[in-house]
Amino acid sequence: MKRVFKYILFAFIAIFILGTFVYLFKNSRPKVDQYEELTVEARDIERTTIVTGKIEPRNEVNIKPQINGIIAELYKEAGQMVQEGEIIAKLKVIPDMNQLSSAQSRVRLAEINLKQAKTNYEREKALYDKDLVSADEYDKIFQAYNQAVEERAAAQDALEVIRDGVSSTNAKGSSTLIRSTITGLILNIPVKVGNSVIQANTMNDGTTVATVANMKDLIFDGNIDETEVGSLAEGTPMTITIGALPEYKSQAILEYISPKATDNNGANQFEIKAAVDVSSDHMIRSGYSSNAEIVLESATQVPAIEESAIEFDGDDSYVYIKTEDAKEPYERIQITTGISDGLYIEVKSGLKLGDKVRGNKIIEEK
């Protein structure tokens, strides 16, 4: 019995030693990596870029007063629609004392001249009625009288405009009434009742009373890098997305590419503008930050593989194509590539549809 037990013990020891040897032998062998295989397929590939910018109205107009004064009344507020010619505000005129004094002096002089012209006209008319003067002389005196009347009226109008901002003969065209010059949405009214405002002149841009824009005619304004601007042309379509409206998408057509670059933190960029197709389903506000997706290049149904399968060496591209050799299942070959969308890349030569190449993902280890 003891002999049988001894044989069993020796058998267990032998099996243990043999198992250990097999385990160590397997672990000492080099591991062979098993890679995923990718197939060359026909695909549509587009190379796109994203341009950041903002949405702006094409026509944004600053409404300014025609005279100096103080805001007496505001009839509109930001966010309201306004028609061309509609009144936005009313001014209280603060006359310039030198101009006022000059206008008053002009009125007094015109009254003196009118009084003298009227006296001359009445005297001449009495003589003309008695046939004591010629018609030619009478006509000259009558014309001088009419000119004096017109000069008196013009001087009075000038005085009223300087003093009140409007003349009695042209009340509808009052310069104290600030009117919108376009039809659109009031974006901003930066003044309040009581604020002083000045008219534009050669020394000053004048005070902006309101900013009005046509929000049905919007543009995308952004900047694109110099490495990509060469692929653009006027008329290129793009897709607009707005950060404040996650579900909003709109189409736009490129209208303008700046001929001159601007330095943006050390990078040369070119300004671009595109007409945006405005949707009535969303309220688009001026200044919204937005992105424009632009297709720079495209290819239809071309041989393509995942870009991750390509090994780049300088300007050359290589892949590992599957072979029939069990010991060397893949062969490194050079290929010519085309455009890439970041995931897939066009293969111009070196591979054909259906070829299998080695990917860079290890799926099993033997």
C-alpha positions, 0 to 999 in steps of 0.5 A, spaced: 500 500 500 505 504 501 508 502 494 502 505 491 502 511 495 509 512 493 508 511 485 502 516 486 506 521 489 511 521 484 506 522 479 503 528 482 510 531 482 512 529 475 505 532 473 507 539 477 514 539 474 511 538 467 506 543 467 511 548 470 515 547 464 510 548 459 507 554 462 514 557 463 516 555 455 509 558 453 511 565 457 518 565 454 515 565 447 515 571 443 507 574 443 504 575 436 500 581 436 493 580 432 491 586 429 484 588 426 484 588 418 481 594 414 478 594 407 479 599 402 472 601 400 468 607 396 466 613 400 464 620 399 469 624 403 469 632 404 474 636 407 471 641 412 473 647 416 469 651 422 470 658 422 468 662 428 464 669 427 458 672 429 451 674 426 450 681 424 445 685 420 448 688 413 445 695 414 446 698 421 444 705 421 446 710 427 440 715 427 443 722 429 440 729 430 440 735 425 441 740 431 444 741 438 439 740 443 436 736 449 432 730 449 425 732 451 421 726 449 423 719 447 417 715 443 420 709 442 425 703 445 430 698 444 426 692 441 421 695 437 420 696 430 420 703 426 418 705 419 422 710 415 421 717 417 417 715 423 419 719 429 424 716 435 425 722 439 424 730 440 429 735 442 429 741 446 433 746 442 439 750 446 440 756 441 447 758 440 447 765 442 452 768 437 447 765 431 441 767 435 444 774 435 446 774 428 439 772 426 435 777 430 440 782 427 438 780 420 431 780 422 431 787 424 435 789 418 430 786 413 424 789 417 428 796 415 429 794 408 422 792 407 419 798 410 423 802 405 421 798 399 414 799 401 415 806 402 418 806 395 413 802 392 407 806 394 410 812 392 412 809 385 405 806 384 401 813 385 406 816 380 405 810 375 397 810 376 397 817 373 402 815 368 408 819 370 413 814 370 414 808 365 412 801 366 419 799 366 421 803 372 415 801 376 416 794 375 423 795 378 421 798 384 415 793 385 421 787 384 425 790 389 419 790 394 417 783 393 425 781 394 424 785 401 418 781 403 422 775 401 428 777 405 424 778 411 420 772 411 427 768 410 430 772 416 424 770 420 424 763 418 432 763 420 431 766 427 425 761 428 430 755 426 435 757 431 431 759 436 426 753 436 429 748 431 423 749 426 420 754 422 412 756 422 412 755 414 416 748 415 413 745 421 413 738 418 420 738 417 422 740 424 429 738 425 427 737 433 424 731 431 429 725 430 426 720 425 429 713 423 432 713 416 430 706 415 425 701 416 428 696 421 428 694 428 431 698 434 437 695 437 439 700 442 437 707 444 443 709 448 440 716 450 435 718 456 430 724 456 434 730 459 441 728 455 444 733 451 446 731 444 450 734 438 449 734 431 455 731 426 460 736 424 467 736 421 470 736 428 465 731 431 461 724 429 455 727 433 451 723 438 447 717 436 440 717 439 438 710 436 441 704 432 436 701 427 438 695 423 434 691 418 434 684 421 431 680 415 438 681 412 443 678 416 450 676 414 455 672 418 462 675 419 468 671 421 475 670 420 479 664 416 486 662 417 491 663 411 492 656 410 485 655 408 483 661 404 485 659 398 480 653 397 474 658 398 471 662 392 465 667 392 458 663 392 461 657 396 455 655 401 456 654 408 452 651 414 451 656 420 450 654 427 449 659 433 451 657 440 445 660 443 440 656 439 443 649 439 437 646 435 438 652 429 441 651 423 441 655 417 445 656 410 449 661 408 453 663 401 460 666 401 459 674 399 466 677 401 473 675 402 478 680 404 484 681 400 488 683 406 490 679 412 490 681 419 494 679 425 490 675 430 495 673 436 500 671 431 496 668 425 494 671 419 487 671 418 482 673 412 475 676 414 469 673 410 462 675 410 456 670 408 449 672 406 445 668 411 438 665 410 434 668 415 428 663 418 422 666 421 422 660 426 427 663 430 429 670 433 436 672 431 439 677 435 445 682 433 452 679 435 450 672 436 456 668 436 456 663 431 460 657 427 460 656 419 462 649 417 465 650 410 466 644 405 473 646 402 474 640 398 470 633 396 470 627 392 465 622 391 465 614 391 473 614 391 477 608 394 478 610 402 481 607 408 481 609 415 487 614 416 489 611 423 491 605 418 496 610 415 504 610 417 506 617 415 514 618 414 515 625 412 511 627 405 510 619 404 505 615 406 505 607 407 500 601 409 501 594 411 497 590 406 495 583 407 499 577 404 498 570 403 505 568 407 503 566 414 510 568 417 509 575 414 502 576 414 503 584 412 507 587 407 509 595 408 507 598 401 507 606 399 501 609 397 499 616 394 493 619 398 488 625 397 483 629 401 481 627 408 475 628 413 479 626 419 477 619 419 477 617 412 482 618 407 482 618 399 487 613 396 489 615 389 494 609 388 497 603 391 491 600 393 484 598 390 477 597 392 477 590 397 484 590 399 485 589 406 490 593 410 493 592 417 489 597 422 493 600 428 488 596 433 490 590 437 484 585 438 488 579 440 494 577 443 497 569 441 
